[in-house]
Every structure is written in C-alpha cells, then in structure tokens.
Amino acid sequence: ARTMVDIGRSHDTPVVGFLTDMDQPLGIEVGNANEMAESIAILRGEGPPDTTELTFRLGEEMLILGSVAEDRAEARAQLQAAVDSGSGLQVFAKVIEAQGGDPRVLEDLSLLPSAAKAHTVVSNRSGFVERCDALAVGRAAVRLGAGRQAKEDDVDPGVGITILAKVGDAVAAGDALATVRYNSEPQLSACLPVLTPAWTIADEAPPSRPLILGEVK
C-alpha cells in the first residue's frame, strides 16, 4: 500500500490505500459469472453488506480525491443517488457494450455463463462460524477452473462458489456452508479437499471485526 501511495505521490497524483479485512471472502460470490452477478446486485442496491460498504467507501474517497465531493457525507449521497436512480447501471451498460458484451445481462442474469451442476458443502456440527479461510476458498475456486494455475490454463467462467455462512453466523449440523457450481466431476473432486476445511465452527460467536483496518496516505 505504501509503495502504491508513493508511486502516486511521485507523479503528483494523490492516492489513498485501504487496508481491509480479507481473512474471509469479501461478499458471497467467488468465480467470474458469480462475481459479475454480485456486482450487478450492488448497483441495484441489493448486494451483500460488506462488499457494498467497501465499494461505497472506495467510491467516497475517489470522489473526494477527484474534487467531485467536499466530504464523505456528500460523496456517499452522490453514490447512493446513482444506485437509487439506476444511473450507475446505465453507465455499466455502456461499459459492457463498449467492450463487445451484451448489456441485456443487467436485466437477465441467465445470460451469464452457468455451470451445469451444483454441490452443497454442509457443516459437520452446530455452533458459530469462527473462520472462513479466504485463501482456501480462492485455491478451491482455481481448482474448479475459475482461475489459472498457469498462464496457459483455460478459465471456466460458469464455475464458482457461493458462500452461505460467514464469520459470526450461527449454523446447525447439516446446514449449508457453500454451494459449488461445477461442470465435471474432476473439477469437484479437486475442489472439495481444499474448500471443505475452510470453515471452522466454534461453540461461541467470535468478536466482530472492522471491515477497514486502516488507511495509508
């Protein structure tokens, strides 16, 4: 973060770095189509609270640094208005179209790629989610084909993981922790040994943690 801030300063460009809690996945979606659907949900005002809040906080800082807003309150109001009016989605539609995509996806998520099969990962005990290891979830997604282990690897845009239980959530034995979307049994077999241990269930709820841990300016 300090390196990025210093690079900006050396080119007379103000940069602020946010140090965020990434011990667990941000939001609930992992995978290419999954994360696109979540992005659309945020622009509709229907996204998960943590991703939405971080997106707004980053947006606030951008508007302030760009002299579009005087302070965070004014910046937040502008961002909320863009969501409420749908103008944010309209700009996103133009971006999609400019890149050769189909902007109809904003109204019809079924146009996104979707893997043919689904598997549910369940809790083996009752309690509270103490840990949901973001690194393990990311590695599991790569094994599904959502990312590359080598630059020559193909990416499967329809596979992914939906997180159904995050840190602090109460679960019972047999409750769903995640849904895995996959196209082949080898994908699932490679994914599950890494994904299943990502959750730690404890007897008591862990203390809450801030989303933004600090700033670098």
C-alpha positions as CSV (number, residue, x, y, z in Angstrom):
1,A,0.0,0.0,0.0
2,R,2.8,2.4,0.8
3,T,4.5,1.7,-2.5
4,M,1.3,2.4,-4.4
5,V,0.8,5.6,-2.5
6,D,4.4,6.7,-3.1
7,I,4.1,6.0,-6.8
8,G,1.1,8.3,-7.0
9,R,2.8,11.0,-5.0
10,S,5.9,10.9,-7.3
11,H,3.5,11.6,-10.2
12,D,1.6,14.4,-8.3
13,T,-1.4,12.1,-8.0
14,P,-3.0,11.7,-4.6
15,V,-3.5,8.1,-3.7
16,V,-5.1,6.5,-0.5
17,G,-4.6,2.9,0.3
18,F,-7.2,1.0,2.4
19,L,-6.2,-2.0,4.5
20,T,-9.2,-4.3,4.6
21,D,-10.1,-7.5,6.3
22,M,-9.5,-10.2,3.8
23,D,-9.3,-13.2,6.1
24,Q,-12.6,-14.3,4.8
25,P,-14.0,-13.8,1.3
26,L,-15.5,-10.4,0.6
27,G,-19.1,-10.7,-0.3
28,I,-20.6,-14.1,-1.0
29,E,-19.6,-14.9,-4.6
30,V,-16.3,-16.4,-6.0
31,G,-15.9,-17.0,-9.7
32,N,-16.3,-15.0,-12.9
33,A,-20.0,-15.1,-13.6
34,N,-20.8,-15.3,-9.8
35,E,-18.9,-12.1,-9.1
36,M,-20.4,-10.3,-12.1
37,A,-23.9,-11.1,-10.8
38,E,-22.8,-9.8,-7.4
39,S,-21.6,-6.6,-9.0
40,I,-24.9,-6.1,-10.7
41,A,-26.7,-6.7,-7.4
42,I,-24.6,-3.9,-5.7
43,L,-25.5,-1.5,-8.5
44,R,-29.2,-2.4,-7.8
45,G,-28.7,-1.8,-4.1
46,E,-29.2,-5.5,-3.4
47,G,-25.6,-6.6,-2.8
48,P,-24.1,-8.1,0.4
49,P,-23.4,-5.6,3.1
50,D,-19.6,-5.9,3.3
51,T,-18.9,-5.6,-0.4
52,T,-21.5,-2.8,-0.7
53,E,-20.0,-0.9,2.1
54,L,-16.4,-1.2,0.9
55,T,-17.4,-0.3,-2.6
56,F,-19.1,2.9,-1.3
57,R,-16.2,3.7,0.9
58,L,-13.8,3.4,-2.0
59,G,-16.1,5.5,-4.1
60,E,-16.3,8.2,-1.4
61,E,-12.5,8.5,-1.4
62,M,-12.4,8.7,-5.2
63,L,-14.9,11.5,-5.4
64,I,-13.1,13.4,-2.7
65,L,-9.7,12.9,-4.3
66,G,-11.2,13.9,-7.7
67,S,-12.7,17.1,-6.1
68,V,-16.2,16.0,-7.0
69,A,-17.3,15.9,-3.4
70,E,-16.3,18.0,-0.4
71,D,-16.5,15.3,2.2
72,R,-17.6,11.7,2.8
73,A,-21.2,12.6,3.5
74,E,-21.6,14.4,0.2
75,A,-19.8,11.7,-1.7
76,R,-22.0,9.0,-0.1
77,A,-25.1,10.9,-1.1
78,Q,-23.9,11.1,-4.7
79,L,-23.1,7.4,-4.8
80,Q,-26.5,6.4,-3.2
81,A,-28.3,8.6,-5.7
82,A,-26.5,6.8,-8.6
83,V,-27.8,3.5,-7.2
84,D,-31.3,4.7,-6.4
85,S,-31.8,6.3,-9.9
86,G,-30.2,3.5,-11.8
87,S,-27.7,5.8,-13.4
88,G,-24.9,3.6,-12.2
89,L,-26.3,0.6,-14.0
90,Q,-26.8,2.7,-17.1
91,V,-23.1,3.6,-17.1
92,F,-22.2,-0.1,-16.6
93,A,-24.3,-1.0,-19.6
94,K,-22.3,1.4,-21.7
95,V,-19.0,-0.1,-20.4
96,I,-20.3,-3.6,-21.3
97,E,-21.4,-2.6,-24.8
98,A,-18.1,-0.7,-25.4
99,Q,-16.2,-4.0,-24.7
100,G,-18.4,-6.0,-27.0
101,G,-20.6,-7.6,-24.4
102,D,-24.3,-7.9,-24.1
103,P,-25.8,-5.2,-21.8
104,R,-29.1,-7.2,-21.6
105,V,-27.3,-9.2,-18.9
106,L,-28.1,-6.4,-16.4
107,E,-31.8,-7.3,-16.7
108,D,-31.4,-11.1,-17.3
109,L,-28.7,-12.8,-15.3
110,S,-29.5,-16.1,-17.1
111,L,-27.4,-14.7,-19.9
112,L,-24.3,-15.2,-17.8
113,P,-22.4,-18.5,-18.1
114,S,-23.6,-21.0,-15.5
115,A,-22.1,-24.4,-14.7
116,A,-24.4,-27.3,-15.1
117,K,-24.0,-29.0,-11.7
118,A,-24.2,-27.9,-8.1
119,H,-22.9,-29.4,-4.8
120,T,-23.6,-28.2,-1.3
121,V,-20.9,-28.1,1.4
122,V,-22.5,-28.6,4.8
123,S,-21.4,-28.0,8.4
124,N,-20.4,-31.1,10.4
125,R,-21.5,-29.6,13.7
126,S,-23.6,-26.9,15.3
127,G,-22.1,-23.6,16.5
128,F,-20.8,-20.3,15.1
129,V,-18.5,-19.8,12.1
130,E,-15.2,-18.7,13.7
131,R,-13.2,-18.8,10.5
132,C,-13.8,-18.9,6.7
133,D,-10.4,-19.0,5.1
134,A,-10.3,-16.7,2.1
135,L,-7.1,-18.3,0.8
136,A,-8.5,-21.8,0.9
137,V,-11.7,-20.7,-0.9
138,G,-9.6,-19.0,-3.5
139,R,-7.5,-22.0,-4.1
140,A,-10.6,-24.2,-4.3
141,A,-12.1,-21.9,-6.9
142,V,-8.9,-22.1,-9.0
143,R,-9.1,-25.9,-8.8
144,L,-12.7,-25.6,-10.2
145,G,-11.4,-23.7,-13.2
146,A,-12.4,-20.2,-12.1
147,G,-8.7,-19.1,-12.2
148,R,-5.4,-20.1,-13.6
149,Q,-2.6,-22.0,-12.0
150,A,-0.5,-21.5,-15.2
151,K,-0.9,-18.8,-17.8
152,E,-1.8,-21.5,-20.4
153,D,-4.8,-22.7,-18.4
154,D,-8.3,-22.1,-19.6
155,V,-10.8,-20.3,-17.3
156,D,-14.3,-21.6,-17.0
157,P,-16.5,-18.5,-16.4
158,G,-19.5,-20.5,-15.3
159,V,-18.0,-22.3,-12.3
160,G,-17.8,-20.7,-8.8
161,I,-18.6,-20.8,-5.1
162,T,-21.4,-19.1,-3.3
163,I,-20.6,-18.6,0.4
164,L,-23.6,-19.2,2.6
165,A,-22.1,-18.9,6.1
166,K,-19.6,-16.2,7.1
167,V,-17.7,-15.4,10.3
168,G,-20.2,-14.9,13.1
169,D,-23.1,-16.8,11.6
170,A,-24.9,-19.4,13.6
171,V,-25.1,-22.9,11.9
172,A,-26.6,-26.2,12.8
173,A,-25.1,-29.6,11.8
174,G,-26.1,-30.2,8.2
175,D,-26.6,-26.5,7.4
176,A,-25.2,-25.3,4.1
177,L,-21.9,-23.5,4.2
178,A,-21.4,-23.0,0.5
179,T,-22.7,-24.0,-3.0
180,V,-20.2,-25.1,-5.6
181,R,-21.1,-24.8,-9.2
182,Y,-19.1,-27.1,-11.5
183,N,-19.2,-28.8,-14.9
184,S,-17.2,-32.0,-14.3
185,E,-16.6,-34.5,-11.5
186,P,-12.8,-34.0,-11.7
187,Q,-13.4,-30.3,-11.0
188,L,-15.4,-31.0,-7.9
189,S,-13.0,-33.7,-6.7
190,A,-10.1,-31.3,-7.0
191,C,-12.0,-28.5,-5.2
192,L,-13.6,-30.2,-2.2
193,P,-10.5,-31.3,-0.3
194,V,-9.3,-27.6,-0.2
195,L,-12.8,-26.0,0.3
196,T,-14.3,-28.1,3.0
197,P,-11.7,-27.4,5.7
198,A,-12.0,-23.6,5.0
199,W,-14.7,-23.3,7.8
200,T,-14.0,-23.6,11.5
201,I,-17.1,-23.9,13.7
202,A,-16.8,-22.9,17.4
203,D,-19.1,-23.0,20.4
204,E,-19.2,-19.3,20.7
205,A,-19.5,-16.4,18.3
206,P,-16.2,-14.6,17.6
207,P,-15.9,-10.9,18.2
208,S,-16.8,-8.7,15.3
209,R,-14.0,-7.2,13.2
210,P,-13.9,-3.9,11.3
211,L,-14.0,-4.2,7.5
212,I,-11.4,-1.4,7.1
213,L,-8.4,-1.9,9.4
214,G,-6.5,1.2,8.4
215,E,-5.5,3.7,5.8
216,V,-2.2,4.6,4.1
217,K,-1.9,8.1,2.7
